[in-house]
Amino acid sequence: MILENQEGAYSAITQNLTYRRYTTKRSSKQPGFLRVSWHENKTQLSVSGSVRAQLKRRPLVQTFTSWKAPVIWEGMFDFNLFDQRHAEENSSVALTVFAVGRYLDAYLKTFLTSAEQHFMLGLPVTYYVFTDSPEKVPNITLASQRNIKVIQVQKHARWQDISMMRMRTISEIIESEIRHKFRYVFCFDVDQEFKGRFGSEALGDSVALLHAHYYKLPKAQFTYDRNPKSKAFMETGDFYYHAAIFGGLWQNVKHLVDACYLGIIEDKLNNVEALWHDESHLNKYFWIHKPSKLLSPEYCWDQSISDKRDILVTRLVWAPKHYDTLRSG
């Protein structure tokens, strides 16, 4: 049995998704913020005209979805406007990252030091580092109003389970702590390095990331889970989203991770595992509950991709992968 208290967790999250309704509103004095209200488990989005007015169109790339959510690219926005608004709103951000096993030694220091140079500068940020080796977390010099909190977690035998079970862990820390201290949550994979501004323009009610390898491909080539027995099963979708980054208001991230975890547990009870694990469930979630903002691949770019014509700036890049050693032992 991979999970402890699996049936109890399943029951608790089912009840949460069925009965809890989150409502998020903005004051009329702060036009331009997106609004999401949860009602009967369906997302209702409202994008004000002032948000669209602040975002410029860019030729040759998609800048808005069919449901009018912006896709954020370099050249579309004045970052000063976003920074000023979020400063006035007293916005605060919790960042979650998992560094388990050899991933801690290989990636965590670079991730944290580069985040301090580029991530949400000027806003209060706390890094929630989940690891099986708290004593090995490096000491990082932090700016004012920025903190690190280290939380010990269990190391699972398979990397797939580490990836999938982070959904449950994120839900628990949001419920116990983040919801009382922060407005926004962003969840990151650790094997990445910040290279440029990753700022308040990325904040939104429900934020998804376009996968760098799929954003130009036809939908028929998207690697959705095609197994009808899985809760992540999809015949089609809007985009292919990358689970390396997702975020939004804490209420909406909580709803996302609870829904994904519920799907993962239902699959396990039926001896099924989604093709790309938590990423498959995340894509299913965003197909049903449309994100209010999409980040372009410049927010998580693979430098091995030869066609870089759309990428005017790289804000975060994939770190070199050494899966043969990182995922063994």
SVG drawing of the C-alpha trace seen along z (x, -y; Angstrom):
<svg xmlns="http://www.w3.org/2000/svg" viewBox="-24 -53 48 56">
<polyline fill="none" stroke="black" stroke-width="0.4" points="0.0,0.0 1.6,-3.3 -0.6,-5.7 -1.3,-5.7 -4.9,-6.3 -5.9,-6.3 -9.6,-5.7 -9.8,-8.4 -8.1,-10.9 -10.3,-10.0 -13.5,-10.5 -12.3,-13.9 -11.4,-15.3 -14.6,-14.0 -16.6,-15.8 -14.6,-19.0 -15.1,-19.0 -18.8,-18.2 -19.8,-20.7 -17.3,-23.5 -17.9,-26.5 -15.3,-29.2 -16.2,-32.7 -13.6,-35.3 -14.4,-38.9 -12.6,-42.2 -13.6,-45.6 -15.1,-47.9 -12.3,-50.3 -9.8,-47.9 -10.9,-47.3 -8.9,-45.0 -8.6,-42.0 -10.0,-38.8 -12.8,-37.2 -13.5,-33.5 -16.5,-32.1 -16.9,-28.5 -20.5,-27.5 -21.6,-23.8 -18.0,-23.0 -18.1,-25.0 -15.8,-27.9 -17.3,-31.2 -14.8,-33.7 -15.1,-37.4 -12.3,-39.3 -12.8,-43.0 -12.2,-45.3 -9.4,-47.2 -7.3,-44.0 -7.7,-43.5 -6.9,-47.2 -3.6,-46.8 -2.5,-43.8 -1.1,-44.4 -1.5,-42.0 1.6,-40.3 1.7,-39.1 2.2,-35.4 1.4,-34.1 -2.0,-33.5 -2.6,-36.2 -6.2,-35.3 -8.0,-32.0 -11.5,-31.3 -12.9,-32.1 -11.0,-35.4 -8.3,-34.5 -5.0,-36.2 -1.8,-34.3 1.1,-36.3 4.0,-36.9 6.9,-39.4 5.8,-42.7 2.2,-42.4 2.3,-44.2 3.8,-47.1 5.2,-45.4 5.1,-48.6 1.2,-48.7 1.0,-45.1 3.6,-45.8 1.8,-48.9 -1.6,-47.3 -0.4,-44.3 1.6,-46.5 -1.6,-48.5 -3.5,-45.2 -0.9,-44.0 -0.5,-40.8 1.5,-38.0 2.7,-34.8 3.5,-31.3 5.7,-29.2 5.8,-25.4 8.6,-23.2 9.5,-19.6 13.2,-18.5 13.2,-14.8 16.1,-12.4 18.8,-13.4 16.8,-16.3 17.7,-18.3 21.4,-18.1 21.1,-18.5 18.7,-21.4 17.4,-23.2 20.2,-25.7 20.0,-26.9 16.3,-27.1 16.1,-29.2 19.0,-31.5 17.7,-32.3 14.2,-32.8 15.5,-35.4 16.9,-37.2 13.7,-37.1 10.5,-35.7 7.9,-38.2 10.4,-40.9 9.0,-43.5 6.2,-41.2 6.2,-39.2 7.1,-35.6 7.6,-32.4 9.2,-29.4 7.7,-26.2 10.4,-23.5 9.2,-19.9 12.0,-17.5 12.9,-14.2 16.3,-15.7 15.6,-19.0 19.2,-19.2 20.5,-19.4 18.5,-22.5 21.0,-25.2 21.2,-28.5 20.1,-31.2 20.4,-35.0 16.9,-36.3 15.6,-39.8 13.2,-41.7 9.8,-40.1 11.0,-36.8 11.3,-33.6 11.9,-29.8 9.9,-27.2 11.2,-23.6 8.7,-20.8 9.8,-17.2 7.9,-14.7 8.1,-11.0 10.2,-9.7 8.2,-7.3 9.9,-4.4 8.8,-5.6 9.3,-9.1 5.9,-8.8 4.3,-8.7 6.4,-11.6 5.0,-13.6 1.4,-12.6 1.3,-12.8 2.5,-16.4 -1.1,-17.3 -2.2,-16.0 0.7,-17.7 0.0,-21.0 -3.7,-20.8 -2.8,-20.1 -0.4,-23.1 -2.9,-25.4 -5.6,-24.3 -3.4,-24.5 -1.3,-27.6 -1.2,-29.3 -4.8,-30.3 -4.3,-32.3 -1.2,-34.2 -1.2,-34.5 -3.4,-35.5 -1.7,-33.6 0.0,-30.2 2.5,-29.1 3.6,-25.5 6.9,-24.7 9.0,-21.7 12.5,-22.1 14.5,-21.1 14.2,-24.6 16.2,-27.9 14.9,-31.4 16.6,-33.5 14.5,-36.7 11.6,-38.5 8.8,-36.2 6.7,-38.9 3.2,-40.0 2.0,-39.9 1.9,-36.1 -0.5,-36.4 -4.2,-35.5 -7.1,-33.7 -6.3,-30.4 -3.0,-30.2 -1.9,-27.5 1.3,-27.1 1.5,-26.2 4.0,-23.3 7.0,-24.4 7.0,-21.2 3.3,-21.2 2.1,-24.8 2.6,-24.7 1.4,-21.2 -2.0,-20.1 -4.3,-18.8 -4.1,-15.3 -0.5,-15.1 -1.2,-16.2 -0.3,-13.5 -3.6,-13.4 -4.5,-10.3 -6.5,-8.2 -7.4,-5.4 -11.2,-5.5 -10.6,-3.7 -8.6,-6.7 -10.2,-9.7 -7.7,-11.7 -9.1,-10.4 -9.5,-13.1 -10.5,-12.8 -9.7,-16.4 -8.9,-19.6 -7.9,-23.3 -4.1,-23.2 -1.5,-20.9 -0.6,-22.3 2.7,-21.7 2.4,-20.6 5.9,-22.1 4.1,-25.4 0.6,-26.2 -0.9,-28.7 -3.6,-31.2 -5.6,-32.3 -5.2,-29.9 -8.9,-28.9 -8.5,-27.9 -5.2,-26.1 -6.8,-24.2 -9.7,-23.1 -7.3,-22.1 -5.0,-19.9 -8.0,-18.3 -9.6,-17.4 -6.3,-16.0 -5.6,-14.0 -9.2,-12.6 -8.6,-11.5 -5.3,-9.9 -6.8,-8.0 -9.8,-6.8 -7.4,-5.5 -5.3,-3.7 -8.3,-2.0 -9.1,-0.8 -5.4,0.2 -5.0,-2.5 -2.2,-5.1 -2.6,-8.1 -0.1,-8.4 1.7,-11.4 0.6,-11.0 -0.4,-14.3 0.1,-16.2 -2.6,-14.2 -5.0,-14.9 -4.1,-18.6 -4.9,-18.8 -8.2,-17.2 -8.9,-19.7 -8.1,-22.7 -10.3,-21.3 -13.3,-21.3 -12.3,-24.4 -10.8,-26.9 -7.8,-28.9 -8.2,-32.7 -4.7,-33.3 -2.2,-31.3 1.6,-31.7 3.4,-31.3 6.4,-28.9 8.8,-31.7 7.8,-31.1 9.2,-27.5 11.4,-27.0 13.4,-24.0 16.6,-25.3 17.0,-22.2 14.1,-23.4 15.6,-24.8 12.7,-26.9 12.9,-29.9 11.3,-32.5 8.4,-33.2 10.6,-33.4 11.8,-37.0 12.9,-36.4 13.4,-33.3 12.1,-33.8 12.7,-30.3 14.4,-27.3 14.5,-23.6 17.6,-22.4 19.6,-19.6 17.9,-16.3 19.7,-13.2 16.8,-10.9 18.9,-7.7 20.7,-8.8 18.2,-11.1 15.3,-8.6 17.3,-5.5 18.0,-4.5"/>
</svg>
